[in-house]
C-alpha cells in the first residue's frame, strides 16, 4: 500500500459546501490555489445530500490518486468509509477540515485554517494509519454506545451553530444528569466485563468534541483501540475528563475501566444505538476490530 508521493498527481476533492456554516466556501479560491501547487490535476465534486460523497468515491474508483474529504466529521466519516471499501488500488486519503470539531483532522495534525491545511496537503506527507472496523463497517475516530450517543443526539442545531464546540460540552453536562444504565458484556483478550454501565468507547483518534477528553496519548499506528468503560459517571469523573486523566490506569475501580485491544466483542441489553464518528445508523451487538496500517493518509504537523 506504500506509494511514492511523486506518483500522486490526481487529487479529487469531495466538498460539502454546507459544512461549518459555509466556512470552506468563503475561502475556497485560496484553498484551491494551494492544492494546485502540490497536485497537477485537481477536480472538485460538491455534495448536495448525505450519501452523495460515497457515490462520488465509487465513481472515482480507479481514476484518481487521492481523495480529499472537505467538510466536517460527518463528511470525513462517509468518504473515508467509502475509500476503505475499495479493495484494489485504494486511493490515498486526505482531509480539509471545515466543520465544527474536525476531530480526526486534528489527530492527523491538520491545521484548522483551511488554507493552511491545503498547504499541508500539498506537501504530500503520507503515513499509513489504523482504522476501526465493526460488522463490515469502518470508522476512523471512535465507536461508542451509551452516554456518547445521548450527547450527540441532544445537541440542538441552533445551539451548535451559535456556540460551535461548546455545544458538545453543554450537551454532555445535560446528559450526565439524565443518563440511563444498560447491561453490557465486553469480551477481549485483555479485558472482560459483564454488568451495568453508562458508556463504552473504543477510539482510534484522541479527539472528541475538539478536545482530548479521554485518551490524550492515543496512537493511530499501534494496531490497538483505546477502550473506556464507564460504570457510573460522577462529579469526579467529569473533573478527570476535563483534566485529561482518564488514561491513568491507576484509577481502576473508581467507576471506569481503561484497556487497549485489537478486537472487542460487545453485547448489550437492551440493544444500544451506536455512535460511530458522530454518525448513528447501527445497533449492538458488534465485534470491533483495529485494522493496522490500513489507510494511506496525508498528514500535517504531527510525527508518527
C-alpha positions as CSV (number, residue, x, y, z in Angstrom):
1,X,0.0,0.0,0.0
2,X,3.0,2.3,0.4
3,X,3.3,4.7,-2.5
4,X,5.8,7.3,-3.7
5,X,4.4,10.8,-3.2
6,X,5.6,11.9,-6.6
7,X,3.3,9.4,-8.2
8,X,0.2,11.0,-6.6
9,X,-0.8,13.7,-9.1
10,X,-4.5,13.5,-9.5
11,X,-6.5,14.8,-6.5
12,X,-10.2,14.6,-6.2
13,X,-11.8,16.9,-3.6
14,X,-15.3,15.9,-2.4
15,X,-16.7,19.1,-0.9
16,X,-19.6,19.5,1.5
17,X,-20.4,23.2,0.8
18,X,-22.8,23.5,3.9
19,X,-20.2,22.2,6.4
20,X,-19.3,24.7,9.2
21,X,-21.8,27.3,8.0
22,X,-20.0,27.5,4.7
23,X,-16.6,28.3,6.1
24,X,-14.8,26.4,3.4
25,X,-16.7,28.1,0.6
26,X,-15.7,31.5,1.9
27,X,-12.1,30.7,1.4
28,X,-12.4,28.2,-1.5
29,X,-10.5,30.1,-4.2
30,X,-7.4,30.4,-1.9
31,X,-7.7,26.8,-0.8
32,X,-7.9,25.6,-4.4
33,X,-4.9,27.7,-5.4
34,X,-2.8,26.0,-2.7
35,X,-3.9,22.5,-3.7
36,X,-2.9,23.2,-7.3
37,X,0.6,23.9,-6.1
38,X,1.0,20.3,-5.0
39,X,-1.1,18.4,-7.5
40,X,-1.1,18.5,-11.3
41,X,-4.8,17.7,-11.6
42,X,-7.4,18.9,-9.0
43,X,-11.0,18.1,-9.5
44,X,-13.8,19.2,-7.2
45,X,-17.1,17.4,-6.6
46,X,-19.8,19.2,-4.5
47,X,-22.3,17.2,-2.5
48,X,-25.9,18.2,-2.2
49,X,-27.2,15.4,0.1
50,X,-25.9,12.8,2.6
51,X,-24.6,9.8,0.8
52,X,-23.6,11.6,-2.3
53,X,-19.9,11.8,-1.2
54,X,-19.7,8.0,-1.0
55,X,-21.3,7.8,-4.5
56,X,-18.6,10.2,-5.8
57,X,-15.9,7.9,-4.3
58,X,-17.4,4.9,-6.1
59,X,-17.5,6.8,-9.4
60,X,-13.8,7.8,-9.0
61,X,-12.6,4.3,-8.2
62,X,-9.5,3.6,-10.4
63,X,-9.5,7.2,-11.8
64,X,-7.8,9.2,-9.1
65,X,-4.7,9.0,-6.9
66,X,-6.0,10.9,-3.9
67,X,-9.5,11.6,-2.4
68,X,-9.7,14.6,-0.1
69,X,-12.8,15.0,2.2
70,X,-13.6,18.7,2.5
71,X,-16.0,19.2,5.3
72,X,-16.9,18.3,8.9
73,X,-16.6,15.0,10.8
74,X,-19.7,13.5,9.1
75,X,-18.2,14.2,5.7
76,X,-14.9,12.7,6.7
77,X,-16.6,9.6,8.0
78,X,-18.7,9.0,5.0
79,X,-15.9,9.5,2.5
80,X,-13.2,7.6,4.5
81,X,-15.6,4.6,4.8
82,X,-16.2,4.6,1.1
83,X,-12.5,4.8,0.4
84,X,-11.8,1.9,2.8
85,X,-14.4,-0.2,1.0
86,X,-12.2,-0.1,-2.2
87,X,-10.4,-3.4,-2.2
88,X,-7.9,-2.9,-5.0
89,X,-5.9,0.2,-6.0
90,X,-7.3,2.1,-3.0
91,X,-6.6,5.8,-3.4
92,X,-4.8,7.8,-0.7
93,X,-6.9,9.9,1.6
94,X,-6.8,13.5,3.0
95,X,-8.9,15.9,5.0
96,X,-9.6,19.6,4.5
97,X,-11.3,20.5,7.9
98,X,-14.4,22.6,7.5
99,X,-16.8,21.5,10.3
100,X,-17.4,22.3,13.9
101,X,-15.0,20.0,15.7
102,X,-12.9,18.3,12.9
103,X,-11.8,15.7,15.3
104,X,-9.9,13.3,13.1
105,X,-8.2,16.0,11.1
106,X,-6.7,17.2,14.5
107,X,-5.5,13.6,15.1
108,X,-3.6,13.9,11.7
109,X,-2.1,17.2,12.7
110,X,-4.0,19.2,10.1
111,X,-4.2,23.0,10.6
112,X,-7.7,24.1,11.3
113,X,-7.4,27.0,8.9
114,X,-8.5,25.6,5.5
115,X,-5.9,27.5,3.5
116,X,-3.0,26.3,5.7
117,X,-4.5,22.8,5.7
118,X,-4.4,22.9,1.9
119,X,-0.7,23.9,2.1
120,X,-0.1,20.9,4.3
121,X,-1.8,18.6,1.8
122,X,0.3,19.9,-1.0
123,X,3.5,19.0,0.9
124,X,2.5,15.3,0.4
125,X,3.5,13.9,3.7
126,X,1.9,10.4,3.9
127,X,1.5,7.9,6.7
128,X,-0.2,4.6,7.0
129,X,-2.7,4.8,9.8
130,X,-5.0,2.4,11.7
131,X,-8.8,2.3,11.2
132,X,-11.6,0.7,13.1
133,X,-14.0,-1.9,11.7
134,X,-17.2,-3.4,13.1
135,X,-19.7,-5.7,11.5
136,X,-18.5,-4.8,8.0
137,X,-18.4,-1.0,8.6
138,X,-15.4,1.3,9.1
139,X,-14.6,4.2,11.3
140,X,-11.5,6.4,11.7
141,X,-12.0,8.2,15.0
142,X,-14.4,6.5,17.6
143,X,-17.1,3.9,18.2
144,X,-19.4,4.2,21.3
145,X,-22.6,3.4,23.0
146,X,-24.4,4.9,25.9
147,X,-23.7,8.5,27.0
148,X,-21.7,9.4,24.0
149,X,-24.7,8.7,21.8
150,X,-27.1,10.7,24.0
151,X,-24.7,13.6,23.9
152,X,-24.7,13.7,20.1
153,X,-28.5,13.2,19.8
154,X,-29.3,16.0,22.3
155,X,-27.3,18.8,20.6
156,X,-29.6,21.5,19.4
157,X,-28.7,22.6,15.8
158,X,-29.3,26.2,16.7
159,X,-27.0,25.9,19.7
160,X,-24.4,24.1,17.6
161,X,-24.4,26.9,15.1
162,X,-24.2,29.6,17.8
163,X,-21.7,28.0,20.2
164,X,-19.8,25.5,18.0
165,X,-17.6,23.1,20.0
166,X,-19.1,24.5,23.3
167,X,-22.4,22.9,22.3
168,X,-20.9,19.4,22.8
169,X,-19.9,20.3,26.3
170,X,-23.3,21.8,27.2
171,X,-25.0,18.7,25.8
172,X,-22.6,16.5,27.8
173,X,-23.4,18.3,31.1
174,X,-27.1,17.8,30.4
175,X,-26.6,14.1,29.6
176,X,-24.7,13.4,32.8
177,X,-27.9,14.5,34.7
178,X,-30.2,12.2,32.8
179,X,-28.1,9.1,31.9
180,X,-29.7,5.6,32.0
181,X,-27.7,2.4,32.7
182,X,-27.8,-0.6,30.4
183,X,-26.4,-4.1,30.6
184,X,-23.2,-4.7,28.7
185,X,-20.9,-7.7,28.1
186,X,-17.4,-6.8,26.9
187,X,-15.0,-9.5,25.9
188,X,-11.4,-9.3,24.6
189,X,-8.1,-11.0,25.4
190,X,-7.2,-8.0,27.6
191,X,-10.5,-7.3,29.4
192,X,-13.7,-9.0,30.5
193,X,-16.8,-7.3,31.9
194,X,-20.5,-8.2,32.4
195,X,-22.7,-5.8,34.2
196,X,-24.4,-2.3,34.2
197,X,-22.7,0.6,32.5
198,X,-23.3,4.2,31.3
199,X,-21.0,4.2,28.3
200,X,-18.4,2.3,26.3
201,X,-15.9,3.9,23.9
202,X,-13.4,2.3,21.6
203,X,-11.3,5.0,20.0
204,X,-8.6,5.3,17.3
205,X,-8.0,9.1,17.5
206,X,-7.6,11.1,20.6
207,X,-10.1,13.9,19.9
208,X,-13.8,14.1,20.8
209,X,-15.7,17.3,20.5
210,X,-12.5,19.2,19.6
211,X,-10.6,18.3,22.8
212,X,-8.6,15.3,24.1
213,X,-11.1,14.3,26.9
214,X,-10.5,10.6,27.2
215,X,-7.2,9.4,25.7
216,X,-4.7,12.2,25.1
217,X,-1.9,9.8,24.1
218,X,-3.8,7.5,21.7
219,X,-1.5,6.1,18.9
220,X,-3.2,5.7,15.5
221,X,-0.4,3.3,14.3
222,X,-0.1,0.8,17.2
223,X,-2.7,-1.7,15.9
224,X,-4.9,-1.2,19.0
225,X,-8.0,0.7,20.0
226,X,-8.1,2.5,23.3
227,X,-11.2,1.5,25.2
228,X,-13.1,3.1,28.1
229,X,-16.0,1.5,30.1
230,X,-17.8,3.8,32.4
231,X,-20.0,2.1,35.0
232,X,-21.5,5.3,36.6
233,X,-20.5,8.9,35.8
234,X,-19.9,11.2,38.8
235,X,-18.6,14.7,39.5
236,X,-15.1,13.3,39.9
237,X,-15.4,11.5,36.6
238,X,-16.3,14.8,34.9
239,X,-13.4,16.5,36.5
240,X,-11.0,13.8,35.3
241,X,-12.3,14.2,31.8
242,X,-11.6,17.9,31.9
243,X,-8.1,17.3,33.2
244,X,-7.4,14.5,30.6
245,X,-6.6,12.0,33.3
246,X,-8.7,9.0,32.2
247,X,-5.8,7.2,30.6
248,X,-4.2,6.9,34.1
249,X,-4.9,3.2,34.8
250,X,-4.3,3.7,38.5
251,X,-7.8,5.0,38.6
252,X,-9.2,1.5,38.1
253,X,-12.1,0.7,40.5
254,X,-13.4,4.2,40.7
255,X,-16.2,3.8,38.2
256,X,-14.4,3.3,35.0
257,X,-12.0,0.9,33.3
258,X,-9.4,1.6,30.6
259,X,-7.7,-1.0,28.3
260,X,-6.3,-1.5,24.8
261,X,-7.2,-4.2,22.4
262,X,-7.2,-5.1,18.7
263,X,-10.6,-6.9,18.9
264,X,-13.5,-6.5,21.3
265,X,-16.9,-8.2,21.3
266,X,-19.8,-6.1,22.6
267,X,-23.3,-7.3,23.6
268,X,-25.9,-5.1,25.3
269,X,-29.4,-5.4,26.7
270,X,-31.4,-3.7,25.5
271,X,-29.8,-3.0,22.1
272,X,-27.9,0.2,22.0
273,X,-27.7,2.8,19.2
274,X,-24.0,3.0,18.1
275,X,-22.3,6.4,17.6
276,X,-19.6,5.9,15.0
277,X,-17.6,9.0,14.3
278,X,-20.7,11.0,15.1
279,X,-23.0,9.0,12.8
280,X,-25.8,6.9,14.3
281,X,-27.1,4.2,11.9
282,X,-26.4,0.8,13.6
283,X,-27.1,-1.0,16.8
284,X,-25.4,-3.6,19.0
285,X,-24.2,-6.3,19.1
286,X,-20.9,-5.8,17.4
287,X,-17.4,-7.1,17.1
288,X,-14.9,-4.2,16.9
289,X,-11.5,-4.6,15.3
290,X,-8.5,-2.4,14.7
291,X,-7.0,-2.8,11.2
292,X,-3.4,-1.7,11.5
293,X,-1.8,0.4,8.8
294,X,-4.9,0.2,6.7
295,X,-5.2,3.7,5.1
296,X,-2.6,5.7,3.3
297,X,-3.3,9.2,4.6
298,X,-1.9,12.7,4.1
299,X,-0.9,14.2,7.5
300,X,0.1,17.6,8.8
301,X,2.3,18.8,11.6
302,X,2.5,15.5,13.5
303,X,5.1,12.8,13.9
304,X,4.0,9.1,13.9
